[in-house]
Amino acid sequence: MKTPLKPKFQPAKIANAVVVGGMIAFGKTTIAESLAKHLKGSKVIYELEEQDQLADLLLAKMYERNDELLYAPLFQLYFTLNRFNKYRKECNNKTPTIFDRSIFEDWLFAKQNIHRPSIFTYYNHLWNGIVKELIFKHGIPALYVILEGDWELFEQRLFQRNRKVEIDNFAKNKDYFKNLYKIYGEFIKNVCYDFGISHCIVNANQSVESITKQVLEVLKSKNLDWEII
């Protein structure tokens, strides 16, 4: 009797990395930098880099919403490909790497910003291929830190950090921000469940020290080969 054919299970690889994710302005970069101070030899990979003028241009054009059918897809494609390139290069260094947001969150931004179904279908196909390579070749993060908070915290933090492109175009994007906020936290949690990513949910309306301490406690419990200082 022949053995019935069964699909071969391919477990996800675990990368030497942490991702800090969450809604815009919830303090991802600040927390990533704080964690890096306590993980010996670690480095932070930033979402936005000062020298990346193209990213700045596309972000501004998207927020201005004057030609979003053109600039929103360009923005999302550029960010997704750029982020994946950074992740595959840096996610398995000898010491931990901390990423400011991840490619998983890019899909949510794209869903909210790309309004032509044919273009989103193309993006979705591209994203799925990239994620498949990420999971099985490069690895999912060892921990996904999900920052959560209320709408009032979002508005407070957004205006507090005072990025001109966000402030100048806030009225044009308020509905976009609200729609994003409503689904952001649940989306990331579902992604972690779907892809088997270990995660912790942290209230962003706490001090940096308190959040850092909570995340480090989770990392200690995972018995990773990382030196916490």
N, C-alpha and C positions, 0 to 999 in steps of 0.2 A: 504493500500500500504506500503510495507516494505521500510524503509529508506535505501538507497544504502550504501554499506560499503565504508568507506573512511579510508585511513591510518591515524593513530593517529600521529599528529605532535609532536615531542619531541624536544623542544628548547634546545640549548646548555646551560650548566651551566657556569656561570662566576666565575672564580677562583680569589683569592686574590693575584694576581701575575702579574708581568710584564716580558716579554721576550725581550732581546736585541739580535737581529739576524743580519746576513749579512755575506758577503764573508770573508774568512780567512784573518786575519791580519788587518781588518778594525777598530779594537779598541773596540770590544764588552765588553771585561772584564773591560777595563778602564772606559767605560761609565756606566756599571753596578755598579761599585764601586762608581763612582761619584753620581749616582742617590741615592744609599743607604745612602749617607751622608745627603741627603735632605728629605728622607722619614723616619719619626721617627719610630724607632723600627724595621726597615727592615733589611733583610740579603740577601747576594748574594750566589747563588748556582753556583759553578764553573763547567765548562765543564771538565777541567783537574784538578786533585788534586795531590799534590806532593807525597802523600803516595800511590797512585795507580800505583804500579809498572807494573801490568798487562796491563793497558791502555797504559803506556809508551812503553812497549815491542811490543804490537800489532800495535801501531802507527808507530814505527820505522820499523817494518817488512813490513808494508804496503808501506811506502815510499821507502823502499829499492827495492821493486818490484822484488825480486828474486824468490819468490814463491807466487805471488799475488792471484793465484787461491785458495790457502789455506788461507793466512793471511787476505786478503781483506774482505772476508765474515765473518771471525771470528771477525775482528775489528768492522765491522758494526753491527753485532748481539750484541756484548758486549756493544758497546756504546748505542745502542737503548734501550736495556733492562735496562742498568744502569741508563740512563737518565730518563726513565719512572719511575723507582723505586724512584729516587730522587724527581721527579715532584709530584707523588701521595702522598708522605710523607710531602712535604713542600709547596704545592701550596695553601693550605687553612689555613695557620697560622693566628693568630689574627692580626698580622701586616704584611705588604706586603713582598713578597719574589720576588727577582729579579733573573731571570734565564739567564745564559750565554749560549745562543742558545737554541733551542727546538727540540723536537722529530720530528717536521714537517720537519726540515732541514735534519734530518738523512736520510730521504727517498731519497733526492737528492744526497747525498754522496754515498748512497748504489747503486743508479742507475748508477753512474759514475764508481763505483769500483767493483761491482759484475758482472763478465762477463759471467758466466754460466747461461743460461736462467732458468734452473731447480732450481738453488739455489736462483736466484732473485725472482722467483715465490713463493718459500717458504718464503723468507724474506717479500715480499709484502703482503702475507696473514697474517703473524705475525704482521706486522706494522699496517695493517688495523684494526685488532682486538684490538690492543693496543690503537690506536687513537679513536676508537669508545668508549672504556671505559673512556679514558681521557676526551672526549667531554661531555659525558652524566653523568658520575659519579663524576669526579674530577673537570672538568671545563676548558674552554679555558681561556687564559690570558686576563686580563682586557685591556691590551694594548700590542701590538707587535711593538717594535721599529725596523725599518729596516734601517740599515746603508748602504748607497750606495756611490760608488766612481768609479774612472777610474782605468784602468789596471796599470798605472804608480804609483798610490797611493798604490795599492796592492804590487807591487814589492818593493817600497820604505819602506813600513811598515814591510814587511816580513823580509827583510835584516836588518832593523833597530832593530827589536826585537831579532834577532840573535839566534833563536832556532837551535841548532846544527843539529837535524834530518832534518829540513826543508832546511837549507843551504847546507848541504852535499849532499842532494838528489834532489836539485832544478832542475838540468838538466834532470833527469829521469822523473820528474813530471811536467815539464813546460806545456806540452800539456794538461795534466789533469787539471792543474790550469786554463789554458785558457778556456777549455771547461766549467769548473765549473763557471768561472767568467761570461761567455757569458749569462748563463741562470739563475744565482743565484737570482738576484733582481726580475726578472719577476716571477720566481717560487714562491718566498715567498709572493709576492703580490697576486698571484692567489690562494695560499693556504688560505690567509686571507679572500679573497672574498668568496671562496668556503665554508669555515667553519664559516663565519660570525664573524671573529675576527677583533676588532677595531685595527687600525694600523696607524702609522705615518712614513713617509719616510724622512730620514735626510741625508744630505750630510756629509759623514764621513771626508771630507777634511776641517774641521773646528776645532776650539779649543774645548777642552773638556767642558769648561765653556759654550760656545755657544750652543753646542749640548744639554747639561744638561738643560739649561734654556728653550730651545724649547720643550723638552720632558715634563718638569715640567708644562709648560703652557698647554700642551695637557691634562695632568693628572688633572690639576685644572678645566678644562672645563668639565670634566666628572663627577664632583660632587661625587667623591668616598669618602668613610669614612676613608680617610688617612690623617694623619697630615704631611703637607709639611713644612719643616723648612729651 
